[in-house]
Amino acid sequence: MPTSPRMMWTLRARMTQREAEPLGLPHPSEASFRRPDFLGGLPVRLADGGEWVLAGPREVAQGEPALRVAVVALLGEIDEAEEEADQLRGELALAIHLLARNYDLEPADYAGLLAFSPDDPRRADLRESFRALARRHADELGSRAGTCAPTKGRRFPFPPFHQRRTPGEVGRSQEPR
């Protein structure tokens, strides 16, 4: 029986829930993958069914300058995306970057956390969570700079700064205080 969280996660990532339960493989805790310099942030429910914390705008603003630069660059790529598929890839890249900031994960870990079957309804929820997360970061950057990201001429404008989100839109839970 594996004992380390990494070994459990690797085994579980390759199995369905139905295959793992009879073997008694416990679900690894997200806390066991936290980096020592964990920033906190916004909870998002991922494919494993657990809530994982992605660095939010407040945490990025307080984080190291390289993190802020990377987030701004990724938001720029999302904003400049001409196709919806490119926008989705940009939002996924941002989410992975923010996840990597808080957790020590390997490629197989990301596959276990982010992969859904095409017909799984939770896939659309995760996409919307990533879109709302990116929107939240862009809104915060725009408010800090006193300006909004340009959207003129964009096929898929990003972000809709005038759109108000309901509490709990990101990951179906509210931002921790």
Backbone as CSV, one residue per row, in Angstrom:
resi,resn,N_x,N_y,N_z,CA_x,CA_y,CA_z,C_x,C_y,C_z
1,MET,0.849,-1.179,0.000,0.000,0.000,0.000,0.892,1.238,0.000
2,PRO,0.699,2.161,-0.979,1.514,3.375,-1.017,1.240,4.240,0.200
3,THR,2.264,4.928,0.635,2.091,5.752,1.824,2.233,7.240,1.545
4,SER,3.014,7.616,0.564,3.199,9.042,0.328,2.039,9.591,-0.505
5,PRO,1.699,10.868,-0.283,0.620,11.469,-1.073,0.918,11.419,-2.567
6,ARG,2.179,11.609,-2.936,2.547,11.601,-4.354,2.266,10.226,-4.964
7,MET,2.621,9.163,-4.263,2.377,7.816,-4.785,0.880,7.540,-4.879
8,MET,0.117,7.946,-3.859,-1.327,7.743,-3.897,-1.942,8.503,-5.057
9,TRP,-1.500,9.749,-5.229,-2.055,10.571,-6.291,-1.747,9.972,-7.655
10,THR,-0.525,9.520,-7.847,-0.128,8.936,-9.126,-0.980,7.713,-9.442
11,LEU,-1.194,6.861,-8.472,-2.038,5.687,-8.689,-3.487,6.087,-8.967
12,ARG,-4.011,7.000,-8.180,-5.409,7.412,-8.361,-5.617,8.137,-9.678
13,ALA,-4.651,8.901,-10.123,-4.798,9.640,-11.370,-4.964,8.700,-12.557
14,ARG,-4.485,7.484,-12.423,-4.582,6.519,-13.507,-5.797,5.606,-13.368
15,MET,-6.589,5.801,-12.339,-7.742,4.935,-12.087,-9.025,5.754,-12.018
16,THR,-10.115,5.087,-12.296,-11.416,5.713,-12.068,-11.748,5.557,-10.586
17,GLN,-12.743,6.303,-10.136,-13.184,6.200,-8.733,-13.609,4.761,-8.428
18,ARG,-14.289,4.138,-9.376,-14.772,2.768,-9.192,-13.609,1.785,-9.017
19,GLU,-12.512,2.012,-9.715,-11.350,1.123,-9.597,-10.590,1.366,-8.292
20,ALA,-10.529,2.623,-7.854,-9.728,2.977,-6.680,-10.392,2.594,-5.364
21,GLU,-11.711,2.736,-5.262,-12.400,2.476,-3.998,-12.192,1.060,-3.459
22,PRO,-12.343,-0.010,-4.305,-12.143,-1.358,-3.751,-10.720,-1.600,-3.254
23,LEU,-9.765,-0.869,-3.797,-8.377,-1.033,-3.369,-8.086,-0.257,-2.092
24,GLY,-9.028,0.555,-1.683,-8.839,1.317,-0.452,-7.860,2.467,-0.607
25,LEU,-7.683,2.963,-1.830,-6.777,4.094,-2.032,-7.479,5.374,-1.588
26,PRO,-7.003,5.990,-0.535,-7.648,7.211,-0.064,-7.413,8.353,-1.045
27,HIS,-8.306,9.291,-0.991,-8.184,10.476,-1.823,-7.106,11.373,-1.234
28,PRO,-6.047,11.684,-1.975,-5.010,12.535,-1.391,-5.535,13.941,-1.102
29,SER,-5.120,14.502,-0.032,-5.542,15.828,0.388,-4.805,16.900,-0.396
30,GLU,-5.535,17.944,-0.778,-4.868,19.046,-1.476,-3.817,19.677,-0.582
31,ALA,-4.030,19.672,0.717,-3.073,20.274,1.647,-1.724,19.563,1.608
32,SER,-1.721,18.284,1.258,-0.457,17.544,1.212,0.424,17.968,0.037
33,PHE,-0.138,18.727,-0.922,0.620,19.187,-2.076,0.967,20.668,-1.998
34,ARG,0.561,21.330,-0.904,0.823,22.766,-0.784,2.311,23.052,-0.704
35,ARG,2.704,24.107,-1.394,4.089,24.561,-1.315,4.299,25.245,0.037
36,PRO,5.531,25.255,0.515,5.798,25.928,1.794,5.429,27.417,1.767
37,ASP,5.502,28.036,0.586,5.175,29.457,0.451,3.770,29.658,-0.142
38,PHE,2.863,28.762,0.191,1.466,28.795,-0.245,0.892,30.184,-0.008
39,LEU,0.271,30.771,-1.055,-0.261,32.127,-0.949,-1.712,32.197,-0.502
40,GLY,-2.465,31.131,-0.728,-3.898,31.206,-0.516,-4.555,31.724,-1.779
41,GLY,-5.838,32.047,-1.697,-6.516,32.574,-2.869,-7.958,32.134,-2.973
42,LEU,-8.353,31.769,-4.189,-9.739,31.461,-4.505,-9.920,29.963,-4.721
43,PRO,-10.878,29.350,-4.019,-11.088,27.910,-4.189,-11.824,27.598,-5.495
44,VAL,-11.358,26.562,-6.184,-11.984,26.093,-7.417,-12.091,24.578,-7.315
45,ARG,-13.266,24.044,-7.628,-13.472,22.593,-7.592,-12.917,21.998,-8.884
46,LEU,-11.943,21.074,-8.731,-11.294,20.474,-9.890,-11.826,19.065,-10.136
47,ALA,-11.251,18.369,-11.101,-11.762,17.074,-11.548,-11.749,16.007,-10.461
48,ASP,-10.892,16.147,-9.473,-10.852,15.149,-8.396,-12.007,15.323,-7.417
49,GLY,-12.795,16.388,-7.610,-13.927,16.656,-6.730,-13.587,17.540,-5.553
50,GLY,-12.309,17.816,-5.350,-11.877,18.652,-4.232,-11.717,20.102,-4.631
51,GLU,-11.726,20.963,-3.628,-11.470,22.379,-3.870,-9.986,22.644,-3.698
52,TRP,-9.386,23.215,-4.731,-7.980,23.592,-4.732,-7.944,25.111,-4.814
53,VAL,-6.938,25.714,-4.211,-6.877,27.168,-4.090,-5.905,27.741,-5.111
54,LEU,-6.448,28.572,-5.998,-5.634,29.251,-6.999,-5.396,30.678,-6.526
55,ALA,-4.193,31.163,-6.720,-3.848,32.511,-6.275,-4.814,33.516,-6.909
56,GLY,-5.452,34.303,-6.064,-6.388,35.319,-6.531,-5.677,36.642,-6.769
57,PRO,-6.426,37.654,-7.206,-5.813,38.957,-7.494,-5.068,39.552,-6.296
58,ARG,-5.639,39.429,-5.105,-4.992,39.970,-3.908,-3.653,39.275,-3.657
59,GLU,-3.647,37.946,-3.810,-2.414,37.173,-3.567,-1.368,37.467,-4.634
60,VAL,-1.804,37.638,-5.870,-0.864,37.969,-6.944,-0.257,39.352,-6.692
61,ALA,-1.093,40.308,-6.263,-0.601,41.660,-5.988,0.425,41.662,-4.863
62,GLN,0.258,40.755,-3.899,1.181,40.686,-2.772,2.344,39.737,-3.028
63,GLY,2.261,38.972,-4.113,3.294,37.984,-4.420,4.523,38.603,-5.063
64,GLU,5.395,37.732,-5.491,6.634,38.191,-6.098,6.375,38.850,-7.458
65,PRO,7.226,39.795,-7.862,7.032,40.514,-9.127,6.938,39.586,-10.343
66,ALA,7.684,38.495,-10.354,7.639,37.581,-11.503,6.240,36.984,-11.674
67,LEU,5.552,36.740,-10.579,4.189,36.213,-10.649,3.270,37.244,-11.291
68,ARG,3.379,38.487,-10.861,2.544,39.548,-11.435,2.800,39.707,-12.925
69,VAL,4.063,39.680,-13.317,4.419,39.822,-14.731,3.831,38.669,-15.545
70,ALA,3.935,37.460,-15.031,3.403,36.290,-15.743,1.885,36.371,-15.875
71,VAL,1.203,36.793,-14.822,-0.261,36.895,-14.863,-0.680,37.961,-15.869
72,VAL,-0.011,39.094,-15.860,-0.334,40.158,-16.828,-0.118,39.654,-18.254
73,ALA,0.974,38.935,-18.481,1.246,38.407,-19.822,0.174,37.407,-20.253
74,LEU,-0.222,36.528,-19.353,-1.258,35.546,-19.687,-2.603,36.227,-19.942
75,LEU,-2.936,37.227,-19.149,-4.176,37.968,-19.381,-4.138,38.686,-20.727
76,GLY,-2.966,39.180,-21.103,-2.813,39.809,-22.418,-3.052,38.819,-23.552
77,GLU,-2.541,37.608,-23.388,-2.756,36.565,-24.396,-4.235,36.208,-24.492
78,ILE,-4.902,36.126,-23.370,-6.338,35.816,-23.371,-7.090,36.931,-24.086
79,ASP,-6.744,38.170,-23.763,-7.417,39.325,-24.354,-7.217,39.377,-25.866
80,GLU,-6.053,38.980,-26.327,-5.748,39.061,-27.751,-6.183,37.830,-28.540
81,ALA,-6.723,36.832,-27.883,-7.156,35.609,-28.567,-8.236,35.942,-29.595
82,GLU,-8.042,35.467,-30.816,-9.015,35.708,-31.869,-10.039,34.592,-31.967
83,GLU,-9.707,33.435,-31.505,-10.608,32.283,-31.543,-10.967,31.893,-30.111
84,GLU,-12.158,31.356,-29.941,-12.576,30.939,-28.604,-11.663,29.839,-28.053
85,ALA,-11.207,28.946,-28.931,-10.315,27.874,-28.479,-9.026,28.456,-27.898
86,ASP,-8.508,29.523,-28.506,-7.298,30.171,-27.987,-7.575,30.834,-26.645
87,GLN,-8.752,31.408,-26.508,-9.123,32.026,-25.237,-9.208,30.955,-24.152
88,LEU,-9.826,29.824,-24.466,-9.925,28.731,-23.492,-8.548,28.221,-23.094
89,ARG,-7.649,28.083,-24.075,-6.282,27.637,-23.755,-5.574,28.649,-22.869
90,GLY,-5.789,29.926,-23.132,-5.188,30.967,-22.302,-5.712,30.932,-20.877
91,GLU,-7.006,30.723,-20.728,-7.601,30.632,-19.389,-7.084,29.402,-18.650
92,LEU,-6.928,28.296,-19.378,-6.364,27.091,-18.776,-4.915,27.338,-18.364
93,ALA,-4.139,27.997,-19.227,-2.744,28.292,-18.901,-2.645,29.168,-17.651
94,LEU,-3.522,30.153,-17.542,-3.534,31.009,-16.356,-3.859,30.186,-15.114
95,ALA,-4.874,29.338,-15.206,-5.260,28.507,-14.063,-4.121,27.581,-13.650
96,ILE,-3.456,26.975,-14.626,-2.326,26.086,-14.314,-1.212,26.881,-13.640
97,HIS,-0.944,28.070,-14.133,0.115,28.899,-13.543,-0.222,29.255,-12.092
98,LEU,-1.472,29.620,-11.836,-1.882,29.990,-10.483,-1.929,28.771,-9.563
99,LEU,-2.287,27.624,-10.112,-2.270,26.374,-9.353,-0.832,26.002,-9.001
100,ALA,0.059,26.134,-9.970,1.478,25.807,-9.750,2.107,26.727,-8.712
101,ARG,1.586,27.938,-8.587,2.132,28.868,-7.606,1.873,28.390,-6.178
102,ASN,0.770,27.676,-5.975,0.404,27.237,-4.633,0.726,25.783,-4.332
103,TYR,0.927,24.963,-5.364,1.089,23.519,-5.149,2.304,22.971,-5.869
104,ASP,2.889,21.947,-5.281,4.007,21.222,-5.882,3.415,20.034,-6.635
105,LEU,3.180,20.213,-7.928,2.518,19.193,-8.733,3.397,18.763,-9.905
106,GLU,3.169,17.552,-10.353,3.861,17.006,-11.525,2.863,16.902,-12.668
107,PRO,3.328,16.682,-13.904,2.400,16.611,-15.042,1.235,15.637,-14.844
108,ALA,1.487,14.476,-14.277,0.400,13.515,-14.043,-0.616,14.069,-13.045
109,ASP,-0.164,14.893,-12.114,-1.073,15.503,-11.141,-2.046,16.446,-11.850
110,TYR,-1.510,17.255,-12.767,-2.372,18.175,-13.513,-3.408,17.400,-14.321
111,ALA,-2.990,16.296,-14.926,-3.935,15.472,-15.687,-5.058,14.973,-14.789
112,GLY,-4.730,14.549,-13.585,-5.742,14.067,-12.656,-6.659,15.160,-12.148
113,LEU,-6.159,16.385,-12.105,-6.952,17.494,-11.580,-7.780,18.210,-12.641
114,LEU,-7.331,18.151,-13.893,-7.952,18.983,-14.919,-8.669,18.214,-16.018
115,ALA,-8.519,16.898,-16.070,-9.079,16.119,-17.174,-10.483,15.610,-16.849
116,PHE,-11.407,15.924,-17.724,-12.777,15.425,-17.651,-13.081,14.734,-18.975
117,SER,-14.007,13.805,-18.951,-14.471,13.235,-20.218,-15.288,14.319,-20.926
118,PRO,-15.342,14.278,-22.260,-16.046,15.336,-22.999,-17.514,15.502,-22.619
119,ASP,-18.168,14.441,-22.157,-19.589,14.541,-21.835,-19.861,14.817,-20.349
120,ASP,-18.829,15.022,-19.565,-18.999,15.289,-18.136,-19.462,16.738,-17.947
121,PRO,-20.610,16.959,-17.298,-21.102,18.331,-17.118,-20.186,19.194,-16.250
122,ARG,-19.374,18.566,-15.424,-18.453,19.344,-14.577,-17.378,20.032,-15.419
123,ARG,-17.163,19.554,-16.620,-16.176,20.166,-17.515,-16.567,21.616,-17.832
124,ALA,-17.842,21.834,-18.142,-18.315,23.188,-18.425,-18.216,24.068,-17.178
125,ASP,-18.496,23.506,-16.010,-18.372,24.266,-14.764,-16.934,24.709,-14.536
126,LEU,-15.984,23.809,-14.822,-14.574,24.149,-14.632,-14.153,25.238,-15.611
127,ARG,-14.587,25.131,-16.863,-14.273,26.174,-17.845,-14.801,27.526,-17.377
128,GLU,-16.038,27.538,-16.887,-16.622,28.793,-16.416,-15.883,29.316,-15.188
129,SER,-15.446,28.421,-14.318,-14.662,28.849,-13.152,-13.358,29.495,-13.588
130,PHE,-12.691,28.893,-14.585,-11.432,29.464,-15.085,-11.684,30.805,-15.761
131,ARG,-12.788,30.914,-16.510,-13.114,32.181,-17.170,-13.389,33.258,-16.119
132,ALA,-14.154,32.916,-15.089,-14.465,33.875,-14.027,-13.197,34.273,-13.265
133,LEU,-12.299,33.323,-13.055,-11.033,33.619,-12.382,-10.216,34.610,-13.203
134,ALA,-10.111,34.368,-14.508,-9.365,35.280,-15.381,-10.022,36.654,-15.402
135,ARG,-11.342,36.685,-15.457,-12.082,37.942,-15.454,-11.814,38.711,-14.162
136,ARG,-11.795,37.985,-13.069,-11.554,38.615,-11.768,-10.152,39.237,-11.714
137,HIS,-9.159,38.511,-12.221,-7.804,39.059,-12.269,-7.749,40.284,-13.176
138,ALA,-8.391,40.220,-14.334,-8.381,41.354,-15.266,-9.108,42.550,-14.673
139,ASP,-10.236,42.307,-14.012,-10.966,43.404,-13.361,-10.091,44.097,-12.325
140,GLU,-9.385,43.302,-11.543,-8.531,43.863,-10.494,-7.377,44.664,-11.096
141,LEU,-6.769,44.133,-12.149,-5.678,44.864,-12.798,-6.186,46.161,-13.401
142,GLY,-7.372,46.107,-13.999,-7.954,47.313,-14.579,-8.273,48.349,-13.521
143,SER,-8.777,47.919,-12.373,-9.114,48.873,-11.315,-7.857,49.451,-10.679
144,ARG,-6.805,48.651,-10.579,-5.549,49.168,-10.017,-4.915,50.193,-10.944
145,ALA,-5.000,49.929,-12.252,-4.406,50.835,-13.225,-5.335,52.007,-13.536
146,GLY,-6.614,51.883,-13.144,-7.574,52.940,-13.438,-8.079,52.870,-14.866
147,THR,-7.794,51.764,-15.538,-8.218,51.603,-16.920,-8.746,50.200,-17.131
148,CYS,-9.358,49.994,-18.250,-9.838,48.669,-18.622,-8.987,48.145,-19.767
149,ALA,-8.883,46.852,-19.861,-8.164,46.247,-20.976,-8.902,46.562,-22.261
150,PRO,-8.158,46.889,-23.347,-8.834,47.224,-24.596,-9.579,46.010,-25.151
151,THR,-10.790,46.258,-25.645,-11.560,45.163,-26.234,-12.069,45.533,-27.619
152,LYS,-11.785,46.745,-28.082,-12.276,47.204,-29.372,-11.787,46.285,-30.490
153,GLY,-12.730,45.827,-31.291,-12.364,45.012,-32.442,-12.120,43.543,-32.128
154,ARG,-12.303,43.128,-30.908,-12.075,41.734,-30.529,-13.296,40.902,-30.891
155,ARG,-13.069,39.728,-31.419,-14.176,38.827,-31.714,-14.794,38.304,-30.416
156,PHE,-13.943,38.003,-29.442,-14.391,37.540,-28.139,-13.867,38.529,-27.108
157,PRO,-14.606,39.606,-26.856,-14.116,40.619,-25.926,-13.795,40.024,-24.564
158,PHE,-12.714,40.499,-23.980,-12.316,40.043,-22.654,-11.764,41.203,-21.899
159,PRO,-12.044,41.383,-20.685,-13.168,40.829,-19.941,-14.353,41.759,-20.059
160,PRO,-15.552,41.315,-19.792,-16.699,42.219,-19.761,-16.728,42.931,-18.411
161,PHE,-16.051,44.051,-18.309,-15.883,44.728,-17.030,-17.206,45.164,-16.432
162,HIS,-18.199,45.399,-17.260,-19.496,45.855,-16.769,-20.324,44.727,-16.174
163,GLN,-19.948,43.480,-16.442,-20.724,42.344,-15.946,-20.448,42.138,-14.456
164,ARG,-21.497,42.034,-13.683,-21.362,41.786,-12.257,-21.549,40.305,-12.000
165,ARG,-20.668,39.759,-11.220,-20.767,38.344,-10.864,-21.491,38.205,-9.537
166,THR,-22.166,37.122,-9.399,-22.825,36.842,-8.132,-21.800,36.264,-7.171
167,PRO,-21.984,36.448,-5.865,-21.052,35.853,-4.896,-20.992,34.341,-5.091
168,GLY,-19.791,33.823,-5.078,-19.616,32.380,-5.186,-19.491,31.875,-6.608
169,GLU,-19.411,32.773,-7.619,-19.330,32.304,-8.996,-18.072,31.496,-9.238
170,VAL,-16.954,31.897,-8.668,-15.705,31.169,-8.867,-15.723,29.934,-7.985
171,GLY,-15.748,28.750,-8.591,-15.679,27.509,-7.845,-16.855,27.275,-6.923
172,ARG,-17.919,27.995,-7.126,-19.129,27.840,-6.324,-18.897,28.084,-4.840
173,SER,-17.901,28.852,-4.515,-17.695,29.233,-3.117,-17.164,30.653,-3.084
174,GLN,-17.265,31.275,-1.968,-16.848,32.668,-1.871,-15.374,32.773,-1.540
175,GLU,-14.827,33.934,-1.910,-13.425,34.200,-1.638,-13.198,34.203,-0.137
176,PRO,-12.152,33.464,0.318,-11.835,33.479,1.752,-11.408,34.877,2.185
177,ARG,-11.684,35.180,3.419,-11.292,36.513,3.918,-9.967,36.477,4.586
